[in-house]
Amino acid sequence: MTTEIATIIIALISLVGTLVGTFSGIAVGSKLISYRVEQLEKKVDEHNNFAKRLPVMEEQIKELFRRVNEK
């Protein structure tokens, strides 16, 4: 009878350990994914800002070339 109880207790401890390890791994993985998505969003925002500014810079360059060619 005592070996059966000891076996059940060991199995329960193993179950708890497995659950804690699994859920902590999921939590850490989730944090890492969130961090990486945040970093990618920052890069996309920088790229979008550049994409908005590029046509403005092209127009300014065209205007400068026009002024140089007029002189």
C-alpha positions in Angstrom: 0.0 0.0 0.0 2.8 2.5 0.8 4.6 1.8 -2.5 1.4 2.6 -4.3 1.0 5.9 -2.5 4.6 6.7 -3.0 4.3 6.0 -6.7 1.2 8.2 -7.0 2.9 11.0 -5.1 6.0 10.8 -7.4 3.7 10.8 -10.5 1.9 13.9 -9.2 5.1 15.7 -8.5 6.4 14.7 -12.0 3.1 16.0 -13.5 3.4 19.3 -11.6 7.0 19.7 -12.7 6.1 19.0 -16.3 3.3 21.5 -16.2 5.4 24.2 -14.7 8.2 23.6 -17.1 5.8 23.6 -20.1 3.9 26.7 -19.1 7.0 28.6 -18.2 8.5 27.7 -21.6 5.4 28.9 -23.3 5.5 32.2 -21.4 9.1 32.8 -22.2 8.5 32.0 -25.9 5.5 34.3 -26.0 7.6 37.2 -24.5 10.3 36.6 -27.1 7.8 36.5 -30.0 6.2 39.7 -28.7 9.6 41.4 -28.5 10.6 40.4 -32.0 7.2 41.5 -33.4 7.7 44.9 -31.7 11.2 45.2 -33.2 9.8 44.3 -36.7 7.1 46.9 -36.3 9.7 49.6 -35.5 11.6 48.6 -38.6 8.4 48.7 -40.8 7.6 52.2 -39.3 11.1 53.4 -40.2 10.7 52.0 -43.7 7.3 53.6 -44.2 8.6 56.9 -43.0 11.4 56.7 -45.6 9.0 55.6 -48.3 6.9 58.7 -47.6 9.9 61.0 -47.6 11.5 59.6 -50.8 9.0 61.3 -53.3 9.5 64.6 -51.5 13.3 64.3 -51.8 13.0 63.3 -55.5 11.0 66.5 -56.2 13.5 68.6 -54.3 16.4 67.1 -56.3 14.5 67.7 -59.6 14.0 71.3 -58.5 17.7 71.7 -57.7 18.7 70.2 -61.1 16.2 72.6 -62.8 17.7 75.6 -61.0 21.3 74.5 -61.9 20.3 74.0 -65.6 18.7 77.4 -65.7 21.9 79.2 -64.7 
